[in-house]
Amino acid sequence: MREKTTEETHDVELIAKAMRMIRTDRRLKPSDVAKVMGLPVRSYEHLESGKGRISYERVSLFAEATSSDPDALWSVLQLGSPEFALRCADNKLMSIMVSCLRELNEELGDDLIFLEPGTAIGAMSKVCKELVANVRQRDTYAEKWLELQKGKSRKSAPLSVGVRKGRLAET
């Protein structure tokens, strides 16, 4: 059996870190996830420590066990960010993107080769900007609504405004 390269070891560690972050965020014990995945607890712990074998099947089983996004887990390798998998665990952003690209492939078929890189970059940039604007607008809406609610009830405690400022960059 051949030794893993440094890059392969790093890749496994990135996915393992993302898995650990998701499991912890879900407040699940290793034994909970191992049971759903059909693995002995020690095998799961070995996997999550970055020493186990990562496979498509295991990532899929983990995503199912934690109700997270399997495509975001694999994307960790391209993005170098285990946090991305955690951030997409609930909204399934990467699985949505992959599904949209699958539909594009089915719609265009061989004509996909005629899609110019500049057009693809422009379209993807537009989508990303719209998503950012949507999140920022949503945050602003909540803050404005909370501000309007201040003082409407004589007996209620003051509502805190700007709860999410620490999580989102200033616009």
Beta strands, then each sheet from edge to edge (+ up, - down):
end
